[in-house]
């Protein structure tokens, strides 16, 4: 899961985007997510999985595929906002396709499923770029009517953090169910902080970074907001190791820090609890290709699970472990 579908690919896109603007699509795609998946794609199932996720906690039921968003393509990077009944994720139809083609396929990107009357609806694309312009967006974080996301896009060199606003559009029954994300703009953090995937809770910004001063590889850091400015990050030492620690998610009450760490050679999902204002030694919750955790309002745990065969990733699904 070493940045798999997105972050490592961004590095390749820094120059590619500037070279292929002549191939830019002229409008949004007509293909659905399902139609974009190649005919020879194999939908993985638990029965076919030689490295299934392993549960290490008695607080949850055995993880299962989250069927409302599952496909034979690759679903990744799940995120559930604490104040919106929505499920965001990253999708690409074929992991075999190089990233320079993903960026022009008009399908790869961020998707959204809404929960209506207790049921998750068919996912729809979240558009964060003008028709006819190229971008590859991910790392989405949503709170209230604001989305932060990382992006490589036309007109900018390298990877940037951007922001979008949710704009309500009233429909016949007076609700804003037909709203959309708009007004996207670049809103980078201090480049010295090297902010990777993040979670903001109140005045705390948690993110991973391999910036100097850490224990090794990615570490989780926290920055505090003061007078509208994010302060110098502090290493969350108790959860960090010399290996890869990152992809933080903070529970709604602010008392649980969920994150990724490699365990026995593959990504695992860990949790640290906050006691008397301090984070405690983390515990392993799910191992074996299980990462990027997120929680819904009922405390159910969602994470991405990658399927491997002959050391090659062949698909990815979102799994859910329901809280007992």
N, C-alpha and C positions, 0 to 999 in steps of 0.2 A: 504493500500500500504506500510505497515511497512516492507520494504525491501523484501517483497513478494517472488518472484521467485529466488532471488539471494543472497543478502547480509546476511540476517538472515540464509539462508541455508548454506552459507559458514562456519559458526561457527560449524555446525554439521559435515561438511566435513573434518575438520582439522584432526581428527583421522580416519575417515572412509576411506579416500584415502589410508592411509597406510595399511589398513586391507584387501583391496579388489583388490590389484594389480594382484592377480592370475586370476581375472575375466577380466583383460584388454582385449580389442578387439585386434585382430591381424592385422586388416587393417581398412581402412576407410569404412563407411557403404555403402550398396547398396540400402537401403531404401531411398526414397525421403522424403522431409518434409511432404508432403501430405500423403504418405503411412504410416508414423509413427503415424498419429493421430488415436486414437481408433474408432472403428465403432460406439460406443454409444455416441461419443462426439456430442454435440449440437452446431451448429453454431449460435451464438447470432446475433440478428439484432436489430436495433433501436426500432422496434415494440415490441420486447420481453423484452426490457430493462426497469426495474422498477426504475432505478436510472440513467437516461441519463445525459450526461454533460450539464451544463447550461452556456450559453454565457453571459458575463457581459460587452461586449464592442461593440460599433458600428463600429469598424474598420474592423471587420471580419464577414464573413458569418457564418451561423449556422454550427457547426461541423458535419462532416460526416465520416464514416469509410473510411480509406485509403485502397481502394480495392486492389492495386497491391501487398500488402504483407499480406492481411487478410486471415485467415484460421479458422478452428474450434479448432485449438490449441491456444496457448497463445503467442502473440507478445507483446514485452515489450521493454523499454529502447531505444527509437528511437534516432538516432543521425545523423545529416547531416553536413559534414565538409564544411567550408566556401569556400574551394578552390578545392573541388572535387564534381562531379555530381553524388553523391552516397548516398545511404540511408542504414544505419546500424541499426540493431535491435537485440534483444535477443529473442530466441524462445525456447519453450519446448512444446512437443505435448500434454501433459496431466497434468494439475495442480494437479490432485489427486495423482500422482506418487511421492513417497518420493524422496528426493534429492539424497540419496545414490544409487538410481536406475537411476535417471536422468543422473548422471555422467558416467554411463556405457552404456547408450542407444545409443551412437554414433550419436545422432541427436540434443540433447539440446546444445545450444551455440549461437555464434554470426553469423548473416546472413547479406548478402549484396545484395541490388538491385541497379543496375546501370540505369541511365536515358540515353537512346539512342534516338536521334531524337525526343526528347520531351516526350518519353514514358518510364515509369519505367518497367524494365525487371523482369523476374522470379528470385526470390531471390536464392542465392547460399550460402552454408556454407563457413565461413571463418575459415580455419584450423590454429590453433595456437599451435599445439602440434604434436609430432611425432606419426606415426601410432603405435599402440600397447601400448601407454602410456596414462594415465588418466589425465584429467584436466577439470575444469569448469571455463569458462572465461566470463567476461561481463564488464560493466562499460566503454565501449569503447569510446575513444576520438581520433580523427584523425585530423592531420594537415599536409599538404604536404605529404611526403612519410614516415611519422612516425605515428604509432598507440601506444597509451598507453591503457592498460587494466588491470583490477584486475583479479587475478587468484588464484585458489587453485590447485596445481598440484603435481605429484609424485616428490619426492626428496626434498620437502620443507614443513615445518610445518607452518600452519596458512595461512593467506591471504597476498598476495604480489601484488605490482604493477609491471607490466612487460612492455616491449617495443618490437615492431616488426617493420621491415622495409618493404616498398613496393618494390618489385623487378620486374622490367619490363621484359616481355618476348615478343620480337617482333614476330608478325604473318605476314601472307602473304602480307597484305596491308601496312606494315611498322608501324602500331600502336602498342601500348603496352596494348591493351585491354585484353590480356591473362595473365597479370601479377598476382602476388600473394604476400601475406604477408609471410615474412620469417625472419630468424635471431632473433627469439624471445629470450629474456633474462630478468632476474629479474633486475629491476632498481627502487628500493624502494626510497621513500622520507624519510626525517628525521622521525623516528618513534614517536618522541614527538609531531609531528603535527597531527598524526592520520588522514591522508588524506583520505577522502571519495570521492564520485564521483566528478569529476572535469571538469573544462574548462580553457584552457590556451589562453589568448589573448595578443599577443605581449610579454611583460615582466611581465605580471600579471597572477598569478595562482589563480583561484577561486575554492574553494572546500568546502564541508561541513564536519563538525567534531563536536563531542561532547567533545572536549578537554576542559580542565579547563580554566576558564576565560570567558566563553560564557554566554549567557542569560538563557540557559536551553535547554536540549535535543540537537539536531543538530543545529548548527549555520553555516552561511556562512562566510568564512574567505578569505582573499586575502594575497598572498605572492608575493613579488617583486623580480625579478631576478637581482642580482648584482654580476658582475665578475664571472658569471657561477654558482652562488650558490643561491638557494631560501632562502630568508631572513625570519626572524621570522614573522609568520602570524599576520595580523591585523584583528580584528573583524569588519565586515561590519555592524555596529550597526543599521543603519537606516532600514535595511531589516529584522533584526532578532527580534524574540520574545522569550518568555519563552517556546514556543512550538517547533515543528519540522520544521525548515527552511533548505532547501537544494536542491540538484540536479541543480546546477547553469548552465546556458547557456548564453554566451555573444554574442550579435548580431555582424554581420560582421564589422560594423562601430565602435564597442566598446561602443556604447552609450545606450545600453539596457541590463539590467540584468534580465533574466527570471529565475524563480525558483519555487519550491514547498513550500506550507505552508498548514497546515490543516485549513479548513474553515467549520464551522458547522459540524464537526465530520468526514469529509472526505478530501482527498487531493485536493487542488486547485492550479491552475497555476496563478502566479503573475508576474508583470513586474515593475521594477524600471528604471527610465530614469536618465542618467548622465547629469547634468546641471552645467556648469562652473567647470567641473572636479569632481563634487560631486554627489553621488547617492542620489536620492530623495525618498520620501515616496512612497512605492509600491502601485500598484492598482491591484485589482482582475480582471482577464481576463476570466478564465473558472473555474467553480467549479463542485463539485460532481464527485469524482473519476477521476480527470483529473490532470495528473502530468508528470514530466520529459519532459519539453518542448524543442523543437528544431525548427529551422527556415530554410527554403530554401532560395535561392538567390533572390526570388521574395517576400520574407517577409511573406509567408504562414506559419501558426503555426501548428506544429504536436505535439501530446501528447499521452500518453498511457491512456486508459480507461479500468478499470476493472469492470466486471459484477459480481454482488453479488446476491445470493438467499439464504434466511434463514441464513444470516450472513456468508455464505461460498462463496469464490470466485470460479466461475465456468468457467471463460474464460477471455481473455484480448485481446484487439485490439488496433491498432494505429488509432487515429482519426486525421483529418486535418480540420482546419478552414481557408478557403481561404481568403486572404486579399482583401478587396473591392477596 
